[in-house]
Amino acid sequence: MKVGILVNPKHAQTMRAYACLVEILKRERITYRSATTTRQWPGAEQSKQMLDWGADLIVVLGGDGTLRASAPILAAAEVPVAIIPTGTANVLSRHIGIRSAEHALGLVESHLGSIPLRSCEVPVNEAHCLTADGPRCEQFLSMAGIGGDARAIAGRTGLPGFLGYAWGAARALFAPLINVEIAGAQLVAPTQSWAVMASKTARPAGPIPVFEHAEVTAGEFEFLAVAFTTTKPRHRLVEWARVGWDCVNRRPATNPSLHYWRGTDLSISLDGPAPVQLDGDLIGDCRRLDLRAGTSSLRVLAPGQHGLVLN
């Protein structure tokens, strides 16, 4: 067996996990080759080089952004992927049952040894963004959004880890509403929203379930338009408190500010530019966002659990 290792060196935890992985590979007498991502080359080119080398398994040490960058190449090759989550949010890995980098290393060791893991098929979804520079085509795996949730990501301003996410989220609580026209919604969608989101994971922003019916292996998204009735800070804070309470009590669909529906595609048009995020990466300001559920899938090694489509 040949193992390719894609390493995002942004976090110190990555290099510690990489050292442990190399020890496992040496102990199992497995040939491996490593490639490091950079801002200019976030993972696609390195993945292609490791596949050309003949890798039978790709191990990704990084977060959702590293997976997003390499997913189209790896899905097309139909090569299994093992995730060792060393990013900040690690939304996809948490959703499929990988609790930590240490847990992932144990799974990889089992897979290379006597207890091979099965794989779940994670669709690689499409996003077409209309920016000031023209149309842009991107792929993503678990979540996308335009408006307030993307403003939260933009507001991290260099702060490390979850501290940055928390600071960005706090700044985005009172973000202005955006005028949207939504095509493809299975409901009368609000014309003004704080954000419009698509998700295939129940918990995109921490331990609180927001998308009750989202599943990363599903062929459709769960969509959400967050439509508040006020822009006054005090009243907005009350509405957020009600949203939090209903989500904690696992009844988000009963909240009047949260409008849910499901589907395979969606087109969102705005009367002015607003930020867009894909898998927690800020893409930039767009006037239109078209989302489509993917037809190709990434084969991700995962612990067997209820709700996953396993091979």
N, C-alpha and C positions, 0 to 999 in steps of 0.2 A: 504493500500500500504506500502511496505517496500522499502526504498531507501538506497543503498550502496554508500558510498562516497570514492573515491580513491584520495588521497592527495599527491602531490609531493611538499614537503616543501622547495624546493630549493630557491624560490623567495618569498620575503616579501609579495607581492601582493596576493599570494596563501592564506596565513592565514587570510588576511582581507576579501577575497572573501568567505573563509570557514565560518567565523563568520557570514557574511550576509546570507549565505545559511542555516546555522543552525537556524537562526531567522525565515526564511521563513518556514522551516520544522516544527518548533515548533508552529508557528502561524496556520499552516494548520493541526496540530495535526497528523503529519506523523512520523512513526517509522523509525529511521535511524541508521546506523552503519558506522563507519569510519575506514579506514586503511591507513597507511602512507607508501610511497615507500622509499626504500633505494637503494644505489648503487648495493648492492648484490641482492636485491629483487625489481626490478624496476616496478612490477605491476601485473604480471601474477598470482603469488601465492595468492596475496591479492584479486584479482578479483575472483578467484576460491572459496576462503573462503566466500566472500560475496554472491556468487551465491548459495553455499551450505547452507548458512543461510536463503536463500529464497528471495533475493532482486528482486523486480519487475522492478527497474530502477537503473542504475549505473550512477553516476555523477562523471566525471573526472575533477579534478582541477590540471592542469598541461599543458604541451605543447605537441608537436608532438611525442617526445620520450616516454612520459608516455602512450599516445594512442597506439603507436607502440608495446610497451611491453605487453599491456593488450588486444589488438585487437583479437588475435586468440582465446583466451578463451571466450571473450564476443561474438564474432561472432558465435562460435559453440553453445552457449547457446541461441542465438536469443533474447537476452534481450536488450531493447532500452538503448541507451547511450546519456547522455547530456554532452556537453563539456563546461566547463568554462575555457577559455584560459588564463593561467597565465604563460606560457612559454616565450621564447624569440621571436621566429619567428611566431609560431601559424599558420602555412601554411594552414593546413586542415580547421581549423575553419574559417579563413578569406575567404577561397574559397567557403564555403557553406553559407556565409552571416552573420556570427557572428562577429560583429565589435570589441567587447571588453568584458572584464569580466563583466562589469556592464550590458551590453546588454544581455549577456548570463544569468545572474541572473534574469533579467526581463523575459526572455523567460521561464526559469525553473519555476518561480512563476506563469506565465500564464498557463503553462502545468499542474501544480499541482492544479491550481484553476479551472477556468471556461472555459479556452480556450486551450484545448490540442493541442500540436504540432503534425504535421505529421513527418514521418521519411524518410530519404534518405538512400539508400543502398550503402555503400562504400565497394568495394571489398578489401579483404585482400590478397595482392599480395605476391609472393614467390621470394626469392633471394637465390641462391646457390653460395657460395663463396669458392674458392679454396685458402686457406691460407698456410703459411709455416707449420702450425700445422695440416693440413689436411682439408677436406671438412667441410663446416659449412652451416647450413640451417637457414635462417632468414625470417621474414615477414615484410612487410612495406605497407603503405597506399597511399602516394601521390607522392613520388619522390625517385629516386636512381641515383647514379652517380659514375663513376670511373675516376680518374685522377685529373685535375685541380680544379674542384668544390669541391671534397673531400679534396684536399690540403687546400682550403680556410677555410673549417671547422676545419681542423687540426691546422691551423695557428692562431686560436683564443687565444691560450696560456693564458687562465685564465682571460682575460679581460671581464668585465661584459657586458651582453646584446648585443645590436646591435653594440656597440663599438668593441667588440670582433669579430663579424662577418665582420665588415668593415675592421679591421686590417688584418684579415685572408685573405679576398678577395684581398686586396691591395698586400699582399705578394705573392698571387697565380697568379697575372696577368702575371707574366713572368715565370711561371712554365714550365719546359721542356715538349716537345711533347712526347707522348707515342706511341710506335709501337703496333697497334691493328689489330686483325683479327676479323671481325664482321660477324657472321652467323645469318641469319634471316632478314637482312636488305632488304627493298624493293627499293634499289638503289645501285649504285656502291659506297660503303662506303669508306671514306679516310683511308689509311693505317697508317697515322700519325695524331694524334688528341691531342688537349689540354685536352679534356674531352669527354666522352660519357655519356649521361644522358637519363633517362626515367622519364616522368612526367605525372601526372594526374591533375595537377593544372597549371593554366595559369601564375601565378606569384609566382614562388618558392623562389625568392630572393628580395622581396620588391614590390613596386607599379608598376614596369615596366613589361608589358606582354612580356613573352619570348616564351611561348607555346600557339599559337593561338587556337589550336583545342583540347587542353587537357581538360578533364572533370573527376572529381573525382569519379563519379558514372558510368563511361563508362567501357566497357569490354575490352578496348585496351589502350595502352600507346601512347603518342606522344614521339618519340625518337629524340635525337639531338646529332650529332657529331660536335664538334667545332674544325675546322681544320685551323690553321694559317699557313702562308707561310714562316714565319721567326722566328728566335729566338733572333734577335737583339732587345734590349729594345726599342729603338726609333721607329723602324718599328712596333714592336708589339703594342706599345701604339697607333699608328695610326690605326692599325686594330681594337683594342678595341674601339677606338672612333667611328669608322664606325659602329661597332656592336651596341654600345649604341644609336647612332643616328637612326639607322633603327628600333631598338626596341621601342624607344620613339615615332617614327612616325608610329608604328604598321605595319611594313613591314619587320619583321625579316627574312622571307623566301627568300627575295630578296638579302640578304647579301651573298657574295660568301664564307664566312668562316663558315656559318651555314648550316648544311645539315640535313634536317628534313625528317622523315617518320613515319608511324604508324603501329602498329601491336600488337599482344598478347604476343609475346615472343622474346627473343633476347639472343644470346650467344656472349660474348666478351672474347677473348683470348689475352694475352700479352706475350711479350718475356722477361718481367721482372716484378716484383711486383709493384703495384701502389695502393694508398689508395682508399677505397670504403666508400661511405656514404649512409645511408638509412634513409629517413625522417629527415635529418639533424644530425643524429648520426654517428660518425666515427666508422666503423666496424673494420678497420685495412687494412693491405696491402694484396692484392690478385693478383694471376696470371690469374684467370679466374672468370668471373661473368656471371651467367645465371639468367635471369629474366623471370618471367611468371605471366601473369595476373591471379588474384585470382578467384576462383569459389565460395568461401564463402564470406559473406558480413557482415559488421558491420552496425547495425541499429542506425543511428545517428539522433537525434532530431535536426531539423533545421527550420528556417523561410522559408515559401514557397517562391520560386522565380523561374524565368524562367531558364530552363536548368537542373534542378534537377529532378531525378526520385523519385517522392513522393508516399507514400502509404497512 
